[in-house]
Amino acid sequence: KGAGYARWAKNFNLKQLSQTLIYLEENNLLDRCVLEERTAAVTAQYHTLSTKMKSAEQRMAEIKVLQQHIINYAKTRSAYDAYRKTGYSKRFLETHRTEITLHKAAKAAFDEANLKTLPKVKELDAEYSKLLTEKKARYPDYRKAKEEMQELLRAKKNVELFFAEEKSGAEKMKSR
């Protein structure tokens, strides 16, 4: 790519290596085994927090969908009852198609979720707010673990690259 790029790359690599060395000295990670153990521990912690956050987000999404179905079910119940009383009339179905379709969709969602009794919207709101609070409380730890994991992985990679370059340099000297 050229002499300028080579000079820039060499300078950049040296800066990265010096930053890595400073980071490793500050955190007492100069032993390779300690670095790998710490990286594994932080990575596991990050994945644990990530899994908890994703499960909370998934449950929150389920709650939102369930709340919407409960609201639709309650709003369209009278139209569906009238539809049943008319003997499932096609004319009534045509005039109230949206309400009946919403009602049937909500009923199908309840059957799919194996709900015998419908939960109260207030209970769902309370569970949602609890999950949201827990998620917000976990987020700083999650972000810290993610940053620390990235820094450790970067340091580990830089150390591996340094030793690979050192090894290849030594092999070139032996072959001469």
C-alpha positions as CSV (number, residue, x, y, z in Angstrom):
1,K,0.0,0.0,0.0
2,G,3.0,2.3,0.3
3,A,5.6,3.5,2.6
4,G,3.3,6.1,4.3
5,Y,0.8,3.4,5.2
6,A,3.5,1.1,6.5
7,R,4.8,3.9,8.7
8,W,1.3,4.7,10.0
9,A,0.5,1.0,10.6
10,K,3.8,0.5,12.5
11,N,3.1,3.6,14.6
12,F,-0.5,2.6,15.2
13,N,0.5,-1.0,16.3
14,L,3.1,0.4,18.7
15,K,0.5,2.7,20.3
16,Q,-2.0,-0.2,20.6
17,L,0.7,-2.4,22.1
18,S,1.7,0.3,24.6
19,Q,-1.9,0.9,25.6
20,T,-2.4,-2.8,26.1
21,L,0.8,-3.0,28.2
22,I,-0.4,-0.1,30.4
23,Y,-3.8,-1.7,30.8
24,L,-2.3,-5.0,31.7
25,E,0.0,-3.4,34.3
26,E,-2.8,-1.3,35.8
27,N,-5.0,-4.4,36.3
28,N,-2.2,-6.8,37.3
29,L,-2.8,-9.1,34.3
30,L,0.8,-9.6,33.2
31,D,0.6,-13.4,33.6
32,R,-1.0,-14.9,30.5
33,C,-3.0,-17.5,32.5
34,V,-4.4,-14.7,34.7
35,L,-5.4,-12.7,31.6
36,E,-7.2,-15.7,30.1
37,E,-9.0,-16.6,33.4
38,R,-10.1,-13.0,33.9
39,T,-11.2,-12.8,30.2
40,A,-13.2,-16.0,30.6
41,A,-14.8,-14.8,33.9
42,V,-15.8,-11.4,32.5
43,T,-17.1,-12.9,29.3
44,A,-19.2,-15.3,31.3
45,Q,-20.5,-12.5,33.5
46,Y,-21.4,-10.5,30.3
47,H,-23.2,-13.4,28.8
48,T,-25.2,-14.0,32.0
49,L,-26.3,-10.4,32.2
50,S,-27.1,-10.4,28.5
51,T,-29.2,-13.5,28.8
52,K,-31.1,-11.9,31.8
53,M,-31.7,-8.7,29.9
54,K,-32.9,-10.5,26.8
55,S,-35.3,-12.7,28.8
56,A,-36.7,-9.6,30.5
57,E,-37.1,-7.9,27.2
58,Q,-38.8,-10.9,25.7
59,R,-41.2,-11.2,28.7
60,M,-42.0,-7.4,28.4
61,A,-42.8,-7.9,24.7
62,E,-45.1,-10.8,25.6
63,I,-46.8,-8.7,28.2
64,K,-47.5,-5.9,25.7
65,V,-49.0,-8.4,23.2
66,L,-51.1,-10.0,25.9
67,Q,-52.4,-6.6,27.2
68,Q,-53.4,-5.7,23.6
69,H,-55.2,-9.0,23.2
70,I,-57.0,-8.5,26.5
71,I,-58.1,-5.0,25.6
72,N,-59.3,-6.2,22.1
73,Y,-61.1,-9.1,23.7
74,A,-62.9,-6.8,26.2
75,K,-63.8,-4.3,23.5
76,T,-65.2,-6.8,21.0
77,R,-66.9,-9.1,23.4
78,S,-70.4,-7.5,23.0
79,A,-70.1,-7.7,19.2
80,Y,-69.1,-11.3,19.3
81,D,-71.9,-12.2,21.7
82,A,-74.4,-10.5,19.4
83,Y,-72.9,-12.5,16.5
84,R,-73.4,-15.8,18.4
85,K,-77.0,-14.8,19.3
86,T,-77.8,-14.2,15.6
87,G,-76.7,-17.8,14.9
88,Y,-73.4,-16.8,13.3
89,S,-75.2,-14.9,10.6
90,K,-73.2,-14.1,7.5
91,R,-74.8,-10.7,7.2
92,F,-73.9,-9.8,10.8
93,L,-70.4,-11.1,10.2
94,E,-70.0,-8.9,7.1
95,T,-71.0,-5.7,9.0
96,H,-68.9,-6.5,12.1
97,R,-65.9,-8.3,10.5
98,T,-63.1,-6.3,12.2
99,E,-64.6,-6.7,15.7
100,I,-65.2,-10.5,15.3
101,T,-61.8,-11.0,13.7
102,L,-60.1,-9.2,16.6
103,H,-62.1,-11.2,19.1
104,K,-61.2,-14.5,17.4
105,A,-57.5,-13.5,17.2
106,A,-57.5,-12.6,20.9
107,K,-59.2,-15.9,21.8
108,A,-56.7,-17.8,19.7
109,A,-53.8,-16.1,21.5
110,F,-55.2,-17.0,24.9
111,D,-55.7,-20.6,23.8
112,E,-52.1,-20.7,22.5
113,A,-50.8,-19.3,25.8
114,N,-52.9,-21.9,27.7
115,L,-54.6,-19.3,29.7
116,K,-57.6,-20.6,31.6
117,T,-58.4,-17.2,33.2
118,L,-57.3,-13.9,31.9
119,P,-54.8,-12.0,34.0
120,K,-55.7,-8.5,35.1
121,V,-54.3,-5.6,33.1
122,K,-53.1,-4.0,36.3
123,E,-51.2,-7.1,37.3
124,L,-49.5,-7.2,33.9
125,D,-48.7,-3.5,34.2
126,A,-47.1,-4.2,37.6
127,E,-45.1,-7.1,36.2
128,Y,-44.0,-5.0,33.2
129,S,-42.9,-2.1,35.4
130,K,-41.0,-4.5,37.7
131,L,-39.2,-6.0,34.7
132,L,-38.4,-2.6,33.4
133,T,-37.0,-1.4,36.7
134,E,-34.8,-4.6,37.0
135,K,-33.6,-4.1,33.4
136,K,-32.7,-0.5,34.1
137,A,-30.9,-1.5,37.3
138,R,-28.9,-4.2,35.5
139,Y,-28.0,-2.0,32.5
140,P,-25.0,-0.2,34.1
141,D,-23.5,-3.5,35.2
142,Y,-24.2,-4.9,31.7
143,R,-22.5,-2.0,30.0
144,K,-19.5,-2.1,32.3
145,A,-19.1,-5.9,31.8
146,K,-19.3,-5.4,28.0
147,E,-16.7,-2.7,28.0
148,E,-14.4,-4.7,30.3
149,M,-14.9,-7.8,28.2
150,Q,-14.1,-5.9,25.0
151,E,-11.0,-4.3,26.6
152,L,-9.7,-7.7,27.8
153,L,-10.4,-9.4,24.5
154,R,-8.6,-6.6,22.7
155,A,-5.6,-6.9,25.1
156,K,-5.5,-10.7,24.7
157,K,-5.6,-10.3,20.9
158,N,-2.8,-7.7,21.0
159,V,-0.7,-10.0,23.2
160,E,-1.2,-12.9,20.9
161,L,-0.3,-10.8,17.9
162,F,2.8,-9.5,19.6
163,F,4.0,-13.0,20.4
164,A,3.1,-14.2,16.9
165,E,5.2,-11.4,15.4
166,E,8.0,-12.1,17.8
167,K,7.9,-15.8,17.0
168,S,7.9,-15.1,13.2
169,G,10.8,-12.6,13.6
170,A,12.8,-15.1,15.5
171,E,12.2,-17.8,12.9
172,K,13.3,-15.4,10.2
173,M,16.5,-14.7,12.1
174,K,17.2,-18.5,12.4
175,S,16.6,-19.1,8.7
176,R,19.2,-16.5,7.8
